[in-house]
Amino acid sequence: MAANELTREIVLKALGKVKDPEIGKDLVSLGMIDDVKVEGGKVSFVVNLTTPACPLKDEIRGSALAAVEALDGVSDVEITMGAKVPVGQKKSAPTNIKNVIAVASGKGGVGKSTVAVNLAVILAQKGAKVGLLDADIYGPNIPTMMGVDRLGGTSEEKILPGEGHGVKVISIGFMVKPEQALIWRGPMLHSAIKQFINDVDWGELDYLVVDLPPGTGDVQLSLSQTLELQGGVIVTMPQQVSLDDAIRGINMFQELDIPIFGVVENMSYLETPDGEQMDIFGSGGGEKLAKLTDVPFIGSIPIDPQVRIGGDQGMPVSLSHPDSPVTKKLVEIAEKIAAQVSIQAVKEK
């Protein structure tokens, strides 16, 4: 075939044989290919990933490049990598929130908020538009951990969320004194959750990460009634008492018909200066829980004092120590969760 016979249709046909490895469908039918141009033997196009946090970005680019370079008459290929997060949210709420990710735990003190904060920050650092909703009404820690102490103000009709590290944040902690105890019954909790969603000007969000309170109760039920959750993440620790409570969290998601992206084991081990791993809280509990409940195990996070320091200072460890082992684990977990959100959204279309 001569170079001048190369057409846009031929390029699209070749790209139609390249599949997204996780979703299992080809790039063209997924709508991931845009702006195909053919000028003589030069071909250019855009590959829009289903998440800017795609862990297989290089693999997809390489496969697309190889498919087009193999065509007769191609002398040069230019690929621009972008991202368009698919919409999973279907319930009629006056928001522009594409996907909702709930982070839960069966008990307190396992690092659920740490995972939620770093998940939100990592997704934002990757280029996504992210919001973080602190739904732990009785123990709102997100303002401290994000270094945000106030709302963004008010517009004519909406509350403007605070913002920190590129993430929009809302919390009851912005509206009450730090020492104030909230003694609220179910209807008041339900009203607060609805207001956090409907009365806040979130703008356009690819992901809303929700930090749920520990256990199972009114807040979880209210959230599931107000928004469609694309999936939940269960955070646990290796010891048995955490696993017993985490099972209840998994059962809660299942009873509410919410997909479970997987189990994250926090504080899995402490790495000593000589490279030895100390299993302070036991070992393998998260994987055991995942197998027992038939849900994915999506990662273990080591103990690192910088996690606590970053949380206290409002600078999440994924920002303060981007090259640390704990951050690398958190990035892997965030990428896996983002991939599962895309798979879930595409599957439901």
VODREN-101967 format. One record per residue (C-alpha): x, y, z; residue in one letter. Coordinates in steps of 0.2 Angstrom, whole numbers, plus 5000, padded with zeros to 4 digits. Each point is the difference from the previous one (the first is absolute). Layout:
BEGIN
XYZa ...
This chain:
BEGIN
500050005000m 500750174995a 500250135014a 498650114992n 498849865001e 500050005019l 498450065008t 499250045016r 498949854999e 501449884998i 500950075015v 498449985010l 499849824994k 501749965006a 499750095017l 498449905001g 501049855003k 500950075015v 499249965017k 500050085017d 500849865010p 498950035015e 498350044992i 500249874986g 499350104986k 500850094986d 500550185001l 498950064986v 498449925006s 500450075018l 500150184992g 501850025005m 500750054983i 499850194995d 500650124987d 500749874987v 501050094987k 500949934985v 501250114990e 500949904987g 501049875010g 499850105016k 498649945013v 499550095016s 498649965012f 499550025018v 499849855012v 498850055014n 500349885015l 498549975011t 500950075014t 501650115002p 500649885013a 500049854988c 501449885005p 500149934983l 500250164991k 501749964992d 499449824994e 498550084992i 501050134991r 501349874994g 498649894993s 499250144991a 501650064993l 500549824994a 498349984992a 500150164990v 501949984996e 499649834992a 498950084986l 500850024983d 500450184996g 500250065018v 501650105002s 499750095017d 498749985014v 499650135013e 499049955015i 499350125013t 499449925016m 498550075009g 498649945011a 498250015001k 499249925015v 498449914996p 498450045010v 499549875012g 498750115010q 498349974994k 498850065014k 499250174997s 501050125012a 500350184996p 501949974998t 501349974987n 500849865009i 500549864989k 500549865012n 499949985019v 501349895010i 499649965018a 501449965012v 499449905015a 500649905015s 499249885012g 500850095015k 500950175003g 501950025001g 500549904985v 500550144989g 498450024990k 500150194999s 501949994995t 499549894985v 498650114995a 501150165001v 501449924990n 498949924987l 499250174997a 501650094999v 500949874989i 498550014988l 500150194999a 501949994997q 499749894986k 498950134992g 498249955005a 498750125008k 499749945017v 498950035015g 500249945018l 498549985011l 500349985018d 498449905005a 500749955017d 498950135009i 500449955018y 501950004997g 500550114985p 501849994998n 500250044981i 500250195003p 501649975011t 500749874988m 499750114984m 500650165008g 498350094997v 499150095014d 498650094991r 498749994986l 500350094984g 498650125003g 498250004993t 499350044984s 498250064997e 499349835003e 501449885004k 501349975013i 501850014992l 501149865007p 501750035007g 501549954989e 501749925004g 501349924990h 498950014984g 498549915009v 498450085004k 499549965018v 498450015011i 499949955018s 498950035015i 501650065008g 499950164990f 498450045008m 500249965019v 501350045013k 501449875001p 499549955018e 498150004996q 499249835003a 498649964987l 498649905008i 498949964985w 498749874996r 499849924983g 498850134992p 501350145003m 501449894993l 499049974985h 499650184997s 501950055002a 500549874987i 498750064988k 500650185002q 501849954998f 499549934983i 498650114994n 500450175007d 501950004997v 500650074983d 501249864996w 500250054982g 500549874988e 500849855009l 500749844993d 500049925017y 499250045017l 501049905013v 498949985016v 500849975017d 498749905009l 499949985019p 500549845007p 498849865001g 498349994992t 498550115003g 499050154995d 501350104990v 500449854989q 498149974997l 499750194996s 501550014988l 499449854990s 498250074999q 500650174994t 501449954988l 500449844990e 501749945006l 501149934987q 500949895013g 500749995017g 501749975008v 500249915016i 501550055011v 500649885013t 501549955010m 500949835001p 499349955018q 498549895002q 498950135009v 500250124986s 499549864987l 498549955010d 499350184999d 500550024982a 498949854995i 498650105006r 500550154989g 500049884985i 498349935004n 499350175001m 500650044983f 499349844993q 498350035009e 499950174992l 500549934983d 501650104999i 501449924990p 501649985011i 501650054992f 501049915012g 500949995017v 501550115005v 501149945015e 500750155009n 501549995012m 500549834993s 501850005006y 501450115005l 501650004990e 501650025011t 501550094994p 500949834996d 498549954988g 499149885012e 498150015000q 499349995018m 498149945000d 499550115015i 498249974998f 500149824993g 500149964981s 498949954985g 498350055008g 499550114986g 500349864987e 499149885011k 498550115001l 500050034982a 500049814996k 498749965014l 498850134993t 500449974981d 500550194997v 501750064993p 501550045010f 500650164993i 501650045011g 500950015016s 500750165008i 501549995011p 500250105016i 500950164998d 500150145013p 499950134986q 498249954997v 499550065018r 501150154998i 499250054983g 498349975007g 500350115015d 500850144989q 498750004986g 501249944988m 499649824994p 501549884999v 499749984981s 500550184998l 501250025014s 501049844996h 499549964982p 501549874997d 499749915017s 499549815000p 498350055008v 499650124987t 500449884986k 498849885008k 498750135001l 500250054982v 499849814995e 498449995010i 499350174993a 500449944982e 499149835003k 498550095007i 499950124986a 500149854988a 498649915009q 498950164999v 500350014981s 499649814998i 498450025010q 499450154991a 500349934982v 499249835006k 498450095005e 499850094983k 
